[in-house]
């Protein structure tokens, strides 16, 4: 909630100096939607018993599948358009988290080369040795703010009627935050390594938080004919920062990652005007981001006196990838300020 108030304060502090200008129009829309997709991280590049460093050694896929409530506001002042939006999840039960591990070393007293550490191979390299599925609860916070300049606008007439075409170019900032709690359903070994087949007891075994910070540039094109308006937006972020934190509560391992990369974004809006002030709008948003970096890991001991951090630290290569789409159906209201 503190983040919400911060966003509202920054938005109004930015908007107020310009809404006192003449010809100011304001559009507010709110509604509900659905977000789907995944947050995925992969790690590797660490030397372990019986295998050389490779990537990925492990992949964790954290899905979404949640309903969102959202609030979106736009202010138009002459050729400027200022936008702010906020989205929060309504429910918490997400789809099942998946965990994959390749090339897991195992001790074999009867190995071909005598007792020792061995790994199994497939036609693609190391075999998929461990796989699991977990129930997951998730929280989502998405907010953004941007400012754009109208680069052209013209009216036209066709067989469909009178219309108007408008285009904006702008810059903005978007932040997406995801928090997961996962409870194991079942773990098994596809390659048949003993000791990895068991069911969960319902307790939380993994927590995962990831935050994306994305400054971006965006080009939008809008077409209005009669009561229908269609808008497309294309965004690109040259530097995405992904910060993630993973805690395996059963293995007592804590990991902190920092990655940078790029993202692509597409958004479409289809609006139908019921009256001059009221409308309904369908919003479709798709994001793809890919980042690379490192993850720092440490183990710890937990008891009734608290947590004791071990001196054993190690670093892995990390890649964080997100593919997310959300669909919102909103009620839309517009008004002007008589300055």
Phi, psi and omega in degrees: 000327177299321178296322179299311180297324179297316180296315179299317180296313180297319181298311182289327176296327179282324186279323190302320180299337184257340182285349174282355178282158179292159177058051178260124176244142182235136176236129178233131175221146181215154181177201181232158181203191183221131178246133179230169182123196184217154162248120186236134170233146179234144178229159179175194178080022181245136178279122176235169181304124172086000181212152178272162179296136177206172183218133357269150170274328184214146176223131176239124181250116180253108184276173178248246185082051184233155174269141183240146165254140184220155176225131185225136179226142177228140176237127179249121178232106184053246183264004180261145173231123180245129186233140171220142181212155181216135177226136179226146179287147178267313177255175185238341185281109179265180177285173187288134174283142179240139181232131182230138177227133180247148173061046181284121178294141177221149181273131181228113179288340183247029181293164181299331180252025179089181180301137180166185179273136180227159171227157180254148184241156171234183180293342181259005183126224176293147181281156172283109189260327184225135178218145180212160175231139183223145169291147182220138169250142186220151170238142184229135171226123179231125174216153179206160175213140178209164176225135185225155180244133180286116184268336171197157176202133179209152178262154180206170180222135180222187179296341179275347180124188179286141182217173179217135178245130183224144179225143178233149170233131184206180178232155180198183179220133179232140178232130176234130182232133181227136179229128185238147166231124188238136179241125184298133170267305182200144174235144181209169180246106179299331182270354176090016177290129182290154174096001183245006183257110175196165180255154179282164180254008179093351180278157178288124181250338182221134168242143183215128176236138177218137179234135177245129175245123190224096165287143186211162168248148185215139174245129179234147178229128185235139179230127179240126174225114182062234182267005184246133175235131177237133183227139175236138178230138180236119183240150178220132175246118181282346180212099174265136173250123177246120175247123179229153180224127183235132177231119174267103189289331179281324180270352178057053178235133178242134182231141180228119185244153177221120182226153175230153180184214184223165179215154174236144183217143176227136177223140176232140176232132174236118185241138174240125182274115176283314173226187178291341181247328186254139180213168166241145184221137174256126182244129177239126184228132178231134180232136171229126176224152183217123183227158180226148178178216182225156177235126177266133185235147173209156175255163182210168177240130181244133176211187184294342179272355180123203184250134175244120181278134179280165178271004182270109179239146174210156184237137178238155168290148183221146172227129178243128182231137176231133171232112187223140175224138172226153185230121182238143171242115189238155169264138196234131179227137181230147177204164179245156177255127186276061178274000000 
